[in-house]
Amino acid sequence: MSLDLSSIKNFQDAAVTVMGLGRHKKGSGIGAAKWLMRHGAQLVITDLKDQEELHDSIEEIMSAYTEYRTTFKDREIYQPVFVLGKHEADNFTDVDLVMQNPGVARESEFVLLAKEQGISVESDISLFFRYCPFPIYSVTGTRGKSTTTALLGEMLKHLHPKTVVAGNITRSPLEDLDWLLEEKAPVPIVLELSSWLLESIEGLGLGPDIAILTNAYKDHLDRYDSFESYVRAKELIFQEQKSEQVAILNADQEIMHDIAGRIPSKRVHWFSARVLPEGMNGVYRDGDQFVRRMEGEVKPFAHVHDLKLAGEHNIMNALCASLGAHMAHVGDEDIHASLKSFAGLPGRQEILGEVEGVLFVNDTTGTSPEGVMAALKRFGKGGNIVLIGGGSSKGLSFTELGKMIGEQCKFVVVFDGTAADDFERAIGDGAPTVRVNSMDKAMKAARENAKLGDVILLSPGTSSFGIFKNEFDRGDQFIAEFQKLQKK
């Protein structure tokens, strides 16, 4: 019997399986488990990783359990059961609800088993959409979604200092749901949604008030059988919207115009790096000005040179965040102030500093070839870059990236993994390479091949799995190695 999700109160005593715990302390798996435990669910937490790999996550859950037993005297708080290193079928058939972490494929035999038994499969995002009383603004895309989400959040903080920024940006919105339910006046909420999280709201009938699609490039082809399937998953950000809700798309990509013809919103707006064609509402760049056109009225609202974020790709991120903020009723003065002050997120072309005249840049979230190419374009001067890249395959082509590496890189350090052969093959004779299996070896090789005026750039173009826990662990290890060099 599937759980009645019409009220949060129905989670008390319900048997719930959380599938995929994850390693982010406030991420989807841990955030969902804590919220469910707080509301009296009897949890089975199952993950293919073992106890040693998930040690910190388990500690976080058990610490929360101890806290909740003391805090919530008005309800039964159950100690969670952990099933690690495997999944067991009865935890998907003999329960009231299955919570699916975004790292778990929807084609998983256990997810399908639960659905066959008529058991609801939810995510932290789908539950948040069900219960959140305030407008939700969502951002997706292959590149730029985290920066756009964070920048939009900064702009919305001018409206409300408690603005929530969550989702794929490593924070589950369930961490904030309970206090939001106590608020009397609306609090803006910005959610970064990956294609996997979007799949969990399909068919829910609840869409974001403002939905932004930054762009669509080939990515995650290890998870999707084609680029078309991947794009369809991205389109889900619009498919649950009502006609009066706002859709924002990238006018500079042809595929976006096809998508616009399939979405229910009657309020489609565009952003572009060049002047928009007549009749299109949205924002665009015109020389040094950011310009907004709405119903024929044209108004400059900021200068490109005021943008604190560097790189051409960030002009597009600034444009779509500005348009989203305007549609959410943020004033131009506040939008302009945020563009001037927002410095970006860690791990995204993050300049760490110099050691002995060599610049170190952490771009660990550059997990696609396009991401690496954006970093090479920004920092490259025709052969001054020592690149640290490679890792676990996502089924992507490195051909174009290989050509650019030949133009911009003097040396490439390649992390061992399922993508390493393809990565090296694409580089060919473009630059010498060496393969390593740890960050300290990567940094040693990079330093040996860098001289005054060069850039050591961590921008992998691949997944992190294998050598690292996740992309953030990879970035943290790079920063730690840099900090060791500073102390020498």
C-alpha positions in Angstrom: 0.0 0.0 0.0 1.5 3.3 -1.0 1.8 6.1 1.5 -0.8 8.9 1.4 1.4 12.0 0.7 -1.4 14.6 1.1 -0.1 15.4 4.6 3.4 15.4 6.2 1.7 13.9 9.3 1.3 10.6 7.4 5.1 10.0 7.6 4.8 9.2 11.3 5.4 5.4 11.7 5.6 4.9 7.9 8.1 2.4 6.6 10.4 4.2 4.2 13.5 3.0 2.2 16.1 5.7 1.4 18.0 4.4 -1.6 21.4 6.1 -1.9 22.8 8.0 1.0 25.6 10.0 -0.7 28.5 11.9 0.9 27.3 15.5 0.9 26.4 16.3 4.5 23.5 18.4 3.4 22.9 16.6 0.1 19.8 14.8 -1.2 20.3 11.4 0.5 21.3 12.7 3.9 18.9 15.6 3.8 16.0 13.3 2.9 16.9 10.8 5.6 17.1 13.4 8.3 13.8 15.0 7.3 12.0 11.7 7.2 13.4 10.7 10.6 12.4 14.0 12.0 8.8 13.3 11.0 8.7 9.9 12.6 9.3 7.6 9.6 10.9 4.1 10.2 13.9 4.2 7.9 15.9 1.6 6.1 18.9 3.4 4.5 20.5 1.3 1.7 23.6 2.1 -0.4 25.9 0.0 -2.6 28.9 1.7 -0.9 30.1 0.0 2.3 30.2 1.3 5.9 33.8 2.5 5.6 33.1 4.6 2.5 30.0 6.1 4.1 31.4 6.6 7.6 31.0 10.4 7.7 27.4 10.2 6.3 26.4 7.6 8.8 27.8 9.7 11.6 25.8 12.6 10.4 22.6 10.6 10.4 23.2 9.1 13.9 24.1 12.4 15.3 20.7 13.8 14.0 18.9 10.8 15.4 20.3 11.5 18.9 19.4 15.2 18.6 15.8 14.5 17.4 15.1 12.0 20.2 15.8 14.9 22.6 14.2 17.7 20.6 10.9 16.1 19.4 9.3 14.7 22.6 5.9 14.9 20.9 6.6 12.0 18.5 8.2 8.7 18.1 11.7 9.0 16.5 12.9 5.6 15.2 16.5 4.6 14.9 17.4 4.0 11.2 18.5 0.6 9.9 21.5 0.6 7.5 21.8 -2.0 4.7 25.1 -1.2 3.1 27.2 -2.8 0.3 24.0 -4.2 -1.3 20.3 -3.7 -1.9 17.7 -6.2 -0.7 14.5 -6.7 -2.7 12.2 -6.7 0.4 13.3 -3.2 1.3 11.6 -2.1 -2.0 8.5 -4.2 -1.9 7.5 -4.3 1.8 7.6 -0.6 2.5 5.2 2.4 2.2 7.6 4.7 0.2 11.0 4.6 -1.5 13.2 7.7 -1.6 15.5 7.7 -4.6 18.7 9.7 -4.4 19.6 11.5 -7.7 22.7 9.3 -8.1 20.4 6.3 -8.6 19.2 5.6 -12.2 15.5 5.5 -12.7 16.1 2.2 -14.6 17.4 0.6 -11.4 15.8 -2.9 -11.0 15.0 -2.0 -7.4 13.3 1.3 -8.4 11.3 -0.6 -11.0 10.5 -3.3 -8.5 9.0 -0.8 -6.1 6.9 0.8 -8.9 5.6 -2.6 -10.0 4.3 -3.1 -6.4 2.5 0.2 -6.6 4.9 1.9 -4.1 5.5 5.6 -4.6 9.1 6.5 -5.5 9.9 10.1 -4.5 13.0 12.3 -4.2 13.8 15.1 -1.8 12.9 17.5 -4.6 9.5 16.0 -5.4 8.6 16.1 -1.7 9.7 19.7 -1.4 7.6 20.6 -4.5 4.6 18.8 -2.8 4.8 20.7 0.5 6.6 24.0 -0.1 4.0 26.8 0.2 6.0 29.5 -1.7 7.0 30.1 -5.3 10.0 28.0 -6.5 12.4 29.3 -9.1 14.4 26.4 -10.8 17.5 26.4 -12.9 18.9 23.5 -15.0 21.4 23.2 -17.9 24.6 21.4 -18.9 26.9 24.4 -18.0 26.4 27.3 -15.7 23.5 26.1 -13.7 25.2 26.3 -10.3 26.6 29.8 -11.0 23.3 31.0 -12.3 21.4 29.5 -9.3 23.8 31.2 -6.8 23.7 34.5 -8.6 19.9 34.5 -8.8 19.9 33.7 -5.1 22.1 36.7 -4.3 19.7 38.9 -6.3 16.7 37.6 -4.5 18.3 38.2 -1.1 17.6 41.9 -1.8 13.9 41.0 -1.6 14.2 38.6 1.4 17.4 37.9 3.4 16.2 34.4 4.1 16.1 33.4 0.4 16.8 29.6 0.1 19.3 28.3 -2.4 19.4 24.5 -2.6 19.1 21.4 -4.8 21.9 20.1 -6.9 24.1 22.8 -5.4 24.9 20.2 -2.6 22.1 21.2 -0.2 18.7 19.4 0.0 15.8 21.8 0.2 14.3 19.5 2.9 16.9 21.0 5.2 14.8 24.2 5.0 11.3 23.0 4.6 10.2 22.8 8.2 11.1 26.4 9.0 9.6 27.6 5.7 6.3 26.1 6.7 6.4 28.4 9.8 6.9 31.6 7.7 4.0 33.9 7.3 5.3 35.9 4.3 6.6 34.2 1.1 10.3 33.4 1.0 12.0 33.1 -2.4 13.4 29.7 -3.2 16.0 28.9 -5.9 16.6 25.3 -6.8 19.4 24.0 -9.0 18.0 20.8 -10.6 20.0 18.2 -12.5 18.3 16.1 -15.2 18.1 13.3 -12.6 16.3 15.5 -10.1 13.9 16.7 -12.8 12.9 13.2 -13.6 11.6 12.9 -10.1 9.0 15.6 -10.6 7.7 14.2 -13.9 4.0 13.8 -13.7 3.7 15.7 -10.4 1.6 18.5 -11.9 3.7 21.0 -9.9 6.2 23.1 -11.8 8.5 26.0 -10.9 7.0 29.5 -11.1 10.1 30.5 -13.0 12.1 27.8 -14.9 15.5 28.6 -16.5 17.3 26.3 -19.0 20.9 27.7 -19.3 22.0 25.6 -22.3 22.2 21.9 -23.5 25.4 20.2 -24.5 26.3 16.5 -24.8 26.8 15.2 -21.2 25.9 12.2 -19.1 25.8 9.9 -22.0 26.8 7.1 -19.6 23.4 7.6 -18.1 21.3 8.4 -21.1 21.1 6.4 -24.3 21.2 9.5 -26.5 21.6 13.3 -26.5 17.9 13.5 -27.3 17.0 11.5 -24.2 19.2 13.8 -22.1 17.6 16.9 -23.6 14.1 15.5 -22.9 15.1 15.1 -19.2 16.2 18.8 -19.2 12.9 19.8 -20.8 11.0 18.4 -17.7 11.8 21.7 -16.0 9.0 23.2 -18.2 6.7 20.3 -18.7 5.0 20.5 -15.2 4.5 24.3 -15.5 1.1 26.0 -15.9 0.6 28.3 -18.9 1.0 31.4 -16.7 4.3 30.4 -15.2 7.6 31.8 -16.7 10.0 29.8 -19.0 13.5 31.3 -19.7 15.6 29.8 -22.5 18.9 30.5 -24.3 18.2 32.1 -27.6 21.7 31.4 -29.0 21.2 27.6 -29.2 19.0 26.3 -32.0 17.7 23.4 -29.9 16.1 25.8 -27.5 13.7 27.1 -30.1 12.5 23.5 -30.7 12.0 23.0 -27.0 10.0 26.3 -26.8 7.5 24.9 -29.2 6.8 22.0 -26.9 6.3 23.7 -23.5 3.0 24.7 -21.9 4.1 28.1 -20.7 2.7 31.1 -22.6 5.3 33.4 -21.0 8.5 32.4 -22.8 11.4 34.7 -22.4 14.9 34.6 -23.8 18.5 35.6 -23.1 21.2 36.1 -25.7 24.8 37.3 -26.1 23.6 39.4 -29.1 20.6 41.6 -29.8 17.4 39.6 -29.7 15.3 39.6 -32.9 12.3 41.9 -32.8 9.2 40.5 -31.1 11.2 38.3 -28.6 11.0 39.3 -24.9 14.1 39.0 -22.7 17.6 40.2 -22.1 20.7 40.5 -24.2 24.1 42.0 -24.6 24.6 45.0 -26.8 28.2 46.1 -26.7 29.0 47.1 -23.1 25.4 47.1 -22.0 23.0 44.5 -20.6 19.6 45.3 -22.1 16.1 44.1 -21.4 13.3 44.2 -23.9 9.7 43.6 -22.7 6.7 44.1 -24.9 8.6 46.4 -27.2 10.1 48.6 -24.4 13.9 48.5 -24.4 15.8 49.4 -21.3 19.6 49.0 -20.4 19.9 47.8 -16.8 23.7 47.2 -16.3 27.1 47.4 -17.9 29.1 44.4 -18.9 32.3 45.9 -17.5 30.7 46.0 -14.0 30.4 42.2 -14.0 32.7 40.8 -11.3 32.5 37.3 -12.8 35.2 36.8 -15.5 34.8 34.8 -18.7 32.5 35.0 -21.7 30.4 32.1 -20.4 29.6 34.1 -17.3 28.0 36.9 -19.4 25.3 34.4 -20.3 25.0 33.3 -16.7 24.6 36.9 -15.6 22.0 37.5 -18.3 19.7 34.6 -17.4 20.0 35.2 -13.7 19.2 38.9 -14.2 16.1 38.0 -16.3 15.0 35.5 -13.6 15.4 38.1 -10.9 13.4 40.7 -12.9 10.6 38.3 -13.4 10.6 37.7 -9.7 10.3 41.4 -9.1 13.8 42.3 -8.1 14.6 46.0 -8.9 17.3 46.9 -11.5 19.4 48.7 -8.8 19.6 45.4 -6.8 20.3 43.3 -9.9 23.1 45.7 -10.8 24.5 45.6 -7.2 24.6 41.8 -7.3 26.3 41.7 -10.7 29.0 44.0 -9.3 29.6 42.0 -6.1 29.1 38.3 -6.9 32.5 36.6 -7.2 31.4 33.1 -8.2 31.4 29.7 -6.5 34.3 27.6 -5.3 35.6 25.1 -7.8 34.4 27.0 -10.9 37.5 28.6 -12.5 38.4 29.5 -8.9 41.8 31.3 -8.8 43.6 30.0 -5.7 46.7 32.2 -6.1 50.4 32.0 -7.2 53.4 30.1 -6.0 56.8 31.0 -7.5 55.1 32.8 -10.4 52.7 29.9 -11.3 49.0 30.6 -11.1 46.8 27.8 -9.7 43.2 27.5 -10.8 40.6 25.1 -9.3 37.9 24.2 -11.9 36.9 20.8 -10.5 33.3 21.3 -11.6 34.5 21.4 -15.2 33.2 17.9 -15.8 32.4 18.1 -19.5 34.6 18.9 -22.5 32.8 22.3 -22.9 33.6 23.2 -19.3 37.3 22.6 -19.8 37.3 24.5 -23.1 35.7 27.5 -21.4 38.5 27.5 -18.8 41.2 27.1 -21.5 39.7 30.0 -23.4 39.9 32.2 -20.3 43.4 31.3 -19.0 45.1 30.1 -22.2 47.7 32.2 -24.0 48.9 29.7 -26.6 50.8 27.1 -24.6 51.0 28.4 -21.0 48.7 25.8 -19.3 49.6 22.6 -17.5 46.2 20.9 -17.4 45.2 18.3 -14.8 42.3 16.3 -16.3 40.7 12.9 -17.0 39.0 10.4 -14.7 35.8 8.5 -15.1 34.0 8.3 -18.4 30.6 9.9 -19.1 30.5 8.6 -22.7 31.5 12.0 -24.2 33.8 12.9 -27.1 37.0 14.7 -26.4 37.8 15.4 -30.1 37.3 19.2 -30.0 38.8 19.5 -26.5 41.9 17.6 -27.8 42.5 20.2 -30.5 42.2 23.1 -28.0 44.6 21.3 -25.6 47.1 21.1 -28.5 46.8 24.9 -28.9 46.8 26.0 -25.2 48.6 23.3 -23.1 52.3 22.6 -22.7 51.7 19.5 -20.6 48.7 17.4 -19.5 48.5 15.3 -16.3 45.8 12.6 -16.8 44.0 10.9 -13.9 43.7 7.2 -14.3 40.1 5.9 -15.0 37.7 4.8 -17.7 38.1 8.1 -19.6 41.9 8.2 -19.6 42.5 6.3 -22.9 40.0 8.4 -24.8 41.4 11.6 -23.2 44.9 10.8 -24.2 43.9 9.6 -27.7 42.1 13.0 -28.3 45.2 14.9 -27.3 47.5 12.8 -29.5 50.7 14.6 -30.3 49.2 17.9 -29.2 50.9 17.9 -25.8 53.0 15.4 -23.7 51.0 13.6 -21.1 51.6 11.5 -17.9 49.1 9.3 -16.1 48.7 9.4 -12.3 46.4 7.8 -9.7 46.4 10.5 -6.9 46.2 14.2 -6.5 49.7 14.5 -4.8 51.2 12.7 -7.9 49.2 15.0 -10.2 50.4 18.1 -8.5 54.1 16.9 -8.4 54.0 16.2 -12.2 52.2 19.5 -12.9 54.8 21.5 -10.9 57.7 19.8 -12.6 56.4 21.0 -16.0 55.4 24.5 -15.1 57.5 27.6 -15.0 57.1 31.3 -14.2 54.0 32.7 -16.0 52.3 29.4 -16.5 48.9 28.2 -15.2 48.3 24.9 -13.4 44.6 24.2 -14.2 42.5 21.5 -12.6 39.7 21.1 -15.1 38.9 17.4 -15.6 36.2 17.2 -18.3 35.1 13.9 -16.7 33.4 12.4 -13.6 35.5 12.1 -10.4 34.5 8.6 -9.4 37.3 6.1 -8.8 40.1 8.1 -7.3 37.9 10.7 -5.5 34.6 10.6 -3.5 33.1 13.3 -5.8 34.1 16.4 -7.7 34.2 18.5 -4.4 36.6 16.0 -2.8 38.8 16.3 -5.9 38.8 20.1 -5.6 39.4 20.0 -1.9 42.5 17.8 -2.4 43.8 20.2 -5.1 43.4 23.1 -2.7 45.1 21.1 0.1 48.1 20.4 -2.2 48.2 24.1 -3.2 48.2 25.2 0.5 51.1 22.8 1.2 53.1 24.6 -1.5 52.3 28.0 0.0 53.8 26.9 3.3 57.1 25.7 1.9 
